[in-house]
Amino acid sequence: MSEPTISQLFDLTGRVALVTGGCGHLGSAMSQALAEAGATVVISSRDANRAQAAADQLPGNAPHFGIALDHMQPETLGPRVEEILQRTGRIDVLVNNGHEAVAADWTTVTPEQFTRQLANATGYFELSRMVRNHAVERGAAASIVLVGSMYGVVGSYPEAYAGVCAASPVAYHALKGSIVHMTRHLAVYWAKDGVRVNCLSPGPFPAEKAPGSGWDCAQQEWSLRDR
């Protein structure tokens, strides 16, 4: 008996994946990978036209589409999720990737900016709960991915920012640490429902907008993500 191929093991044909912030550097790469695996990909952005343009570029035979969605406004998420369900009938995968950044470091960040940054986690949770409830209601499994950061796991590297900025944003570190632990919490509570919850914690990665290479790109992980 032959072993299954990678494409067979990761075949998402017939599945629907929602990727928030799917127009950004990281979101577009994940959207493309999901589309290549056969999924119908729903890309969200604050700009519906931009989201649709990104969806139109995705590969594969499945239909893809874009939608306007802002996870920083949790009171608006219900209608947006319902719109997706009306068009696709299901959501099997959620990638919480969208991010509203704050560039202020610990020397200048205001309490209002700090609190606003943490609101990203609120949006992640609300979307995750909606997808979990939808999966339970239809008796199906689901996969939820929260995007954290290496800075949710390890401390910063002050020397990396010397001559670039005062420090990496403290509110960003607090946010990403909370996302990493929220993942653990939801994973153990929702496992019995057949809903897997995982966290990806990327480090710095290069992009066209990044000023140079190496550690110059470290701050780009929080600034190049489309909401």
Sine and cosine of phi, psi and omega as CSV:
sin_phi,cos_phi,sin_psi,cos_psi,sin_omega,cos_omega
0.00,0.00,0.81,-0.58,-0.04,-1.00
-0.97,0.23,0.53,-0.85,0.03,-1.00
-0.97,0.22,0.52,-0.86,0.02,-1.00
-0.92,0.38,0.52,-0.85,0.03,-1.00
-0.98,0.18,0.20,-0.98,0.04,-1.00
-0.87,0.49,-0.67,0.74,-0.01,-1.00
-0.91,0.43,-0.53,0.85,0.04,-1.00
-0.96,0.29,-0.61,0.79,0.01,-1.00
-0.93,0.36,-0.51,0.86,-0.04,-1.00
-0.89,-0.45,0.70,0.71,0.02,-1.00
-1.00,0.03,0.90,-0.43,-0.01,-1.00
-0.95,-0.31,0.37,0.93,0.03,-1.00
-0.84,0.54,0.77,-0.64,-0.01,-1.00
1.00,0.04,-0.14,0.99,0.02,-1.00
-1.00,-0.05,0.39,-0.92,0.02,-1.00
-0.88,-0.48,0.79,-0.61,-0.02,-1.00
-0.86,-0.51,0.77,-0.64,0.08,-1.00
-0.97,-0.23,0.84,-0.55,0.02,-1.00
-0.89,-0.46,0.92,-0.38,0.04,-1.00
-0.98,0.17,0.54,-0.84,-0.06,-1.00
0.87,0.49,0.61,0.79,-0.12,-0.99
-0.98,0.22,0.01,1.00,0.02,-1.00
-1.00,-0.08,-0.22,0.98,-0.05,-1.00
-0.98,0.20,-0.02,-1.00,-0.07,-1.00
-0.87,0.49,-0.76,0.65,-0.01,-1.00
-0.98,0.21,-0.69,0.73,-0.03,-1.00
-0.88,0.47,-0.63,0.78,-0.01,-1.00
-0.93,0.38,-0.58,0.81,0.03,-1.00
-0.92,0.40,-0.68,0.74,0.02,-1.00
-0.93,0.36,-0.62,0.79,0.03,-1.00
-0.88,0.47,-0.67,0.74,0.00,-1.00
-0.90,0.44,-0.67,0.75,0.00,-1.00
-0.89,0.45,-0.68,0.74,0.02,-1.00
-0.90,0.43,-0.63,0.77,0.04,-1.00
-0.91,0.41,-0.66,0.75,0.03,-1.00
-0.89,0.46,-0.47,0.88,0.03,-1.00
-0.99,0.15,-0.03,1.00,0.10,-1.00
0.96,-0.26,-0.04,1.00,-0.06,-1.00
-0.97,0.24,0.46,-0.89,0.29,-0.96
-0.98,0.18,0.84,-0.54,-0.09,-1.00
-0.95,-0.31,0.78,-0.63,0.10,-0.99
-0.96,-0.27,0.91,-0.41,0.02,-1.00
-0.99,-0.11,0.75,-0.66,0.06,-1.00
-0.92,-0.38,0.51,-0.86,0.08,-1.00
-0.41,-0.91,0.24,-0.97,0.11,-0.99
-0.93,0.38,-0.41,0.91,-0.04,-1.00
-0.96,-0.28,0.93,-0.36,-0.05,-1.00
-0.88,0.47,-0.63,0.78,-0.01,-1.00
-0.91,0.42,-0.66,0.75,0.03,-1.00
-0.90,0.43,-0.65,0.76,0.02,-1.00
-0.89,0.45,-0.68,0.73,0.00,-1.00
-0.92,0.39,-0.62,0.78,0.03,-1.00
-0.88,0.48,-0.66,0.75,0.03,-1.00
-0.92,0.39,-0.65,0.76,0.02,-1.00
-0.90,0.44,-0.58,0.81,-0.01,-1.00
-0.91,0.41,-0.33,0.94,-0.03,-1.00
-1.00,-0.02,-0.08,1.00,-0.07,-1.00
-0.96,0.27,0.54,-0.84,-0.01,-1.00
-0.99,0.13,-0.01,-1.00,0.08,-1.00
1.00,-0.09,0.16,-0.99,-0.04,-1.00
-1.00,-0.08,-0.21,0.98,-0.01,-1.00
-0.97,0.24,0.47,-0.88,0.07,-1.00
-0.96,0.28,0.62,-0.79,0.05,-1.00
-0.80,-0.60,0.46,-0.89,0.07,-1.00
-0.45,-0.90,0.30,-0.95,0.00,-1.00
-0.94,-0.33,0.40,-0.92,-0.02,-1.00
-0.54,-0.84,0.55,-0.83,0.10,-0.99
-0.99,0.17,0.82,-0.57,-0.02,-1.00
-0.43,-0.90,0.71,-0.70,0.02,-1.00
-0.80,-0.60,0.96,-0.27,-0.06,-1.00
-0.93,0.36,-0.20,0.98,0.06,-1.00
-0.98,0.18,-0.06,1.00,0.08,-1.00
-0.86,-0.51,0.97,0.25,-0.13,-0.99
-0.86,0.52,-0.44,0.90,0.00,-1.00
-0.93,0.37,-0.25,0.97,-0.01,-1.00
-0.99,-0.13,-0.08,1.00,-0.16,-0.99
-0.96,0.29,-0.56,0.83,0.00,-1.00
-0.82,0.58,-0.81,0.59,0.03,-1.00
-0.87,0.48,-0.56,0.83,0.00,-1.00
-0.93,0.37,-0.68,0.74,0.04,-1.00
-0.91,0.42,-0.65,0.76,0.03,-1.00
-0.89,0.46,-0.61,0.79,0.05,-1.00
-0.88,0.47,-0.67,0.74,0.03,-1.00
-0.89,0.46,-0.70,0.71,-0.02,-1.00
-0.90,0.43,-0.58,0.82,0.04,-1.00
-0.91,0.41,-0.53,0.85,-0.03,-1.00
-1.00,0.05,-0.50,0.87,-0.09,-1.00
-0.89,-0.46,-0.39,0.92,-0.01,-1.00
1.00,0.09,-0.17,0.99,-0.08,-1.00
-0.24,-0.97,0.35,-0.94,0.22,-0.98
-0.71,-0.70,0.90,-0.43,-0.03,-1.00
-0.99,-0.16,-0.48,0.87,-0.08,-1.00
-0.72,-0.70,0.73,-0.69,0.12,-0.99
-0.84,-0.55,0.80,-0.60,0.11,-0.99
-0.92,-0.39,0.97,-0.26,0.04,-1.00
-0.99,0.16,1.00,-0.02,-0.08,-1.00
-0.91,-0.42,-0.43,0.90,-0.06,-1.00
-0.83,0.56,0.54,-0.84,-0.06,-1.00
-0.46,-0.89,0.77,-0.64,0.17,-0.99
-0.99,-0.17,0.88,-0.47,-0.12,-0.99
-1.00,0.01,0.36,-0.93,0.21,-0.98
-0.71,-0.70,0.81,-0.59,-0.10,-0.99
-1.00,0.02,-0.19,0.98,-0.07,-1.00
-0.91,0.41,0.74,-0.67,0.03,-1.00
-1.00,0.01,-0.14,-0.99,-0.10,-1.00
-0.91,0.41,-0.33,0.94,-0.02,-1.00
-0.99,0.17,-0.37,0.93,-0.12,-0.99
-0.79,-0.61,-0.25,0.97,-0.10,-0.99
-0.89,0.46,0.69,-0.73,0.03,-1.00
-1.00,-0.01,0.35,-0.94,0.07,-1.00
-0.84,0.55,-0.60,0.80,0.00,-1.00
-0.92,0.40,-0.66,0.75,0.04,-1.00
-0.91,0.42,-0.65,0.76,0.00,-1.00
-0.88,0.48,-0.74,0.67,-0.01,-1.00
-0.90,0.43,-0.64,0.77,0.03,-1.00
-0.88,0.48,-0.65,0.76,0.01,-1.00
-0.88,0.47,-0.65,0.76,0.00,-1.00
-0.92,0.39,-0.34,0.94,0.02,-1.00
-0.90,0.43,-0.32,0.95,0.12,-0.99
-0.84,0.55,-0.64,0.77,-0.01,-1.00
-0.91,0.41,-0.57,0.82,0.05,-1.00
-0.88,0.48,-0.70,0.71,0.03,-1.00
-0.90,0.44,-0.66,0.75,0.05,-1.00
-0.86,0.52,-0.73,0.69,-0.03,-1.00
-0.90,0.44,-0.72,0.70,-0.06,-1.00
-0.88,0.47,-0.69,0.73,0.05,-1.00
-0.90,0.44,-0.67,0.74,0.00,-1.00
-0.88,0.48,-0.70,0.71,0.00,-1.00
-0.89,0.45,-0.64,0.77,0.03,-1.00
-0.89,0.45,-0.68,0.73,0.00,-1.00
-0.93,0.37,-0.64,0.77,0.06,-1.00
-0.87,0.49,-0.74,0.67,-0.02,-1.00
-0.89,0.46,-0.64,0.77,0.04,-1.00
-0.88,0.47,-0.70,0.72,-0.01,-1.00
-0.89,0.45,-0.69,0.73,-0.01,-1.00
-0.90,0.43,-0.65,0.76,-0.02,-1.00
-0.89,0.46,-0.57,0.82,0.00,-1.00
-0.99,-0.16,0.13,0.99,0.08,-1.00
0.91,0.42,0.62,0.79,-0.05,-1.00
-0.82,-0.57,0.30,-0.95,0.08,-1.00
-0.99,0.12,0.30,-0.95,0.04,-1.00
-0.49,-0.87,0.37,-0.93,0.04,-1.00
-0.80,-0.59,0.80,-0.60,-0.01,-1.00
-0.87,-0.50,0.78,-0.62,0.00,-1.00
-0.87,-0.50,0.83,-0.56,0.09,-1.00
-0.97,-0.25,0.70,-0.71,0.00,-1.00
-1.00,-0.07,0.92,-0.40,0.04,-1.00
-0.99,-0.13,-0.72,-0.70,0.00,-1.00
-0.18,-0.98,0.38,-0.92,0.14,-0.99
-0.86,0.51,-0.46,0.89,-0.01,-1.00
-0.98,0.19,0.02,1.00,0.20,-0.98
-1.00,-0.05,-0.06,1.00,-0.07,-1.00
-0.86,-0.52,-0.61,0.79,-0.03,-1.00
-0.84,-0.55,0.27,-0.96,0.05,-1.00
-0.97,0.25,0.12,-0.99,-0.01,-1.00
-0.98,0.21,0.09,-1.00,0.03,-1.00
-0.84,-0.55,1.00,-0.01,-0.10,-1.00
-0.81,0.59,-0.59,0.81,-0.03,-1.00
-0.91,0.41,-0.39,0.92,-0.01,-1.00
-0.94,0.35,-0.37,0.93,-0.08,-1.00
-0.97,-0.26,0.00,1.00,0.01,-1.00
-0.87,0.49,0.83,-0.56,-0.02,-1.00
0.99,0.15,-0.04,1.00,0.01,-1.00
-0.95,-0.32,-0.83,0.56,0.07,-1.00
-0.38,-0.93,0.14,-0.99,-0.09,-1.00
-0.90,0.44,-0.64,0.77,-0.02,-1.00
-0.14,-0.99,0.25,-0.97,0.15,-0.99
-0.96,0.29,0.50,-0.86,-0.16,-0.99
-0.89,0.45,0.84,-0.55,-0.02,-1.00
-0.90,0.44,-0.59,0.80,0.01,-1.00
-0.91,0.42,-0.53,0.85,0.05,-1.00
-0.91,0.42,-0.69,0.73,0.04,-1.00
-0.88,0.48,-0.70,0.72,0.01,-1.00
-0.89,0.46,-0.66,0.75,0.02,-1.00
-0.88,0.48,-0.78,0.63,-0.10,-1.00
-0.93,0.36,-0.55,0.83,0.11,-0.99
-0.89,0.46,-0.63,0.77,0.01,-1.00
-0.93,0.38,-0.58,0.81,0.01,-1.00
-0.92,0.39,-0.67,0.75,0.04,-1.00
-0.86,0.51,-0.71,0.70,-0.05,-1.00
-0.97,0.23,-0.53,0.85,0.09,-1.00
-0.88,0.48,-0.59,0.81,0.06,-1.00
-0.86,0.51,-0.73,0.68,0.01,-1.00
-0.86,0.51,-0.70,0.71,-0.05,-1.00
-0.89,0.46,-0.77,0.63,-0.04,-1.00
-0.92,0.40,-0.58,0.82,-0.03,-1.00
-0.87,0.49,-0.68,0.73,-0.05,-1.00
-0.97,0.24,-0.48,0.88,0.00,-1.00
-0.99,0.17,-0.52,0.85,-0.09,-1.00
-0.98,-0.18,-0.04,1.00,-0.02,-1.00
-0.86,0.52,-0.64,0.76,-0.01,-1.00
-0.90,0.44,-0.34,0.94,0.00,-1.00
-1.00,0.01,-0.03,1.00,-0.05,-1.00
0.98,0.20,0.36,0.93,0.00,-1.00
-0.94,-0.34,0.93,-0.37,0.02,-1.00
-1.00,0.08,0.67,-0.74,0.03,-1.00
-0.79,-0.61,0.85,-0.52,-0.01,-1.00
-0.75,-0.66,0.32,-0.95,0.01,-1.00
-0.81,-0.59,0.73,-0.69,0.15,-0.99
-0.98,-0.21,0.76,-0.65,-0.03,-1.00
-0.84,-0.54,0.99,0.13,-0.04,-1.00
-0.95,0.31,0.40,-0.92,0.17,-0.99
-0.99,-0.13,-0.35,-0.94,0.01,-1.00
-0.92,0.38,0.57,-0.82,0.07,-1.00
-0.61,-0.79,0.55,-0.84,-0.05,-1.00
-0.97,0.24,0.46,-0.89,0.08,-1.00
-0.46,-0.89,0.24,-0.97,-0.05,-1.00
-0.86,0.50,-0.53,0.85,-0.04,-1.00
-1.00,0.08,-0.13,0.99,-0.07,-1.00
-0.95,0.30,0.72,-0.69,-0.04,-1.00
-0.99,0.14,0.99,0.11,0.04,-1.00
0.98,-0.21,-0.57,-0.82,-0.07,-1.00
-0.62,-0.78,-0.01,-1.00,0.06,-1.00
0.88,0.48,-0.69,-0.72,-0.06,-1.00
-0.93,0.36,-0.24,0.97,0.11,-0.99
-0.87,0.50,-0.40,0.92,-0.05,-1.00
-1.00,0.01,-0.08,1.00,-0.11,-0.99
-0.84,0.55,-0.67,0.74,-0.03,-1.00
-0.96,0.28,-0.20,0.98,-0.03,-1.00
-0.95,0.30,-0.37,0.93,-0.02,-1.00
-0.87,0.49,-0.50,0.86,0.02,-1.00
-0.99,-0.13,-0.19,0.98,-0.09,-1.00
-0.97,-0.25,-0.21,0.98,-0.09,-1.00
-0.97,-0.26,0.24,0.97,-0.01,-1.00
-1.00,-0.09,0.82,-0.57,0.02,-1.00
-0.98,0.19,0.68,-0.73,0.02,-1.00
-0.93,0.36,0.00,0.00,0.00,0.00
